[in-house]
Each structure stands twice: as C-alpha cells, then as structure tokens.
Amino acid sequence: MRVRGIVQSAELAEDPGGSDRVEMILWVQGVGRDQPRRLVIPFELLLQDSSLDPENVCGHGFQAEVDEAEPGRWIIREVGFASGRVLRGDSEEES
C-alpha cells in the first residue's frame, strides 16, 4: 500500500526488546482514512541510509510503500522524505 503524509514524531526502539535490532517508529498524519498512523522503518533500511534519524525526519513530508506484517504493525518497504520541513502559517494572522 502506498501512503503519504507528514511525520509528526519518530523514535528508535529495539525489536525485540533487549536485542541489537533497532527500528524507527514513525507516527504520521495526513494519510488517508483507514490507513495506518504508525509505521515502522526496519533495521535493514536503517542500515542502508545513515541519514535516517528521528530528528531529521520529524516535520517532513513522506511517501512510502508499506505492508501489514501482522495486525496493526505496518512495515515500510520503501520510503522517501521531503527535503524541507512542512510549515504552516497561523490562519488567524491573515486579515
């Protein structure tokens, strides 16, 4: 499934806990209805790109191919991030 949106937050976590396998968990917004809001970048993809860091992806737009590995666990197969952060102006300032 292809999803796109904005990364609200990201963190590194061990999977399974206590192991040397680290994955990145993304909480996203802007994906379509009935699409996942929590995505996992697996250890193998993190090894391929050292620039994948939680601080570098927060606030950026993304597009990804994801598969549901088990109920509620969506694994990213391929991901791309926008180069700039997504910024929105305050609508109340407009007059």
N, C-alpha and C positions, 0 to 999 in steps of 0.2 A: 504494500500500500504506500502511495506517495502522500506525504504530509508536508505542510509548510506553515510557518508561524514565526513567533518571537520567543527566544529563550528568556523566561522570567528568572530562573535560578538554576544553578548547576553545582554538583558536589561530586567528589571522588569517594568511592566506597569499595570495600573489599567484598568479593563474591567468590566463594562463600567466606563468611567472616573468619578472620584469623589466617587467611591464605595469602599468597603473594599475588593473586589475581586482582587487579584493580579495574573498576569500570567507572564511567562517568554517568551520573543520573541527571537528566535534564527535565525540568518542569517547564512546560511550554504553554503559550496562549496563542489564540488565533487559528488553531486548527479547526477543521470542520466538525459539525455535530456528529456524535457517535465515533469520533476519532480519539486516539489516546492523548492524554495530557502529560503522561510521564513516560519518558523514553530512556533507553539505556544504550550508551556507546560502549561496546565490549572491549575487553583488554586488547584484542588483536588490532582493532582500529586505532586505539590509543598509541600502540607501538609504532604504527605506520606514520603518525604525524605528531611530532613533539610539541607543536604549537597548540594542540588541543589541551586547553587549560580552563578550568571553571571560570576564572576571572576574565579570560579572553573571549568567551562565548556569551556571557550574560548580556542581555540587551540587544543582541544581534538577531537579525532575521536568519532563518534557516530553511532548508529544503532537504527532505530525507526520504529514503526508501526504508520501510520498517516491516518486520514480520512479528506476529504474535508467537513467541516461543512457548508460552504457557499462559493460561488465563490471567490477564492483567499485566503481563510482562512483555513489553514491546521492545525488540532489539533492532537497532539501526544497522542496516547493511551498507548504506552509503549516505553520506551527509555532506552538505555544503553550507557554509556560513557567509552572510553578507560581510563586506569589509568594514562597514561603519555601523555604529550603534544606531538603533531606531530612536529618534527623538520626536516628541510631540509637544507642541506649544500648548499653553493654557488657554482654553477656549474662552474663558471669562475676560481675558485681556483684550480680546478683539472687540472693537466698538464701531 
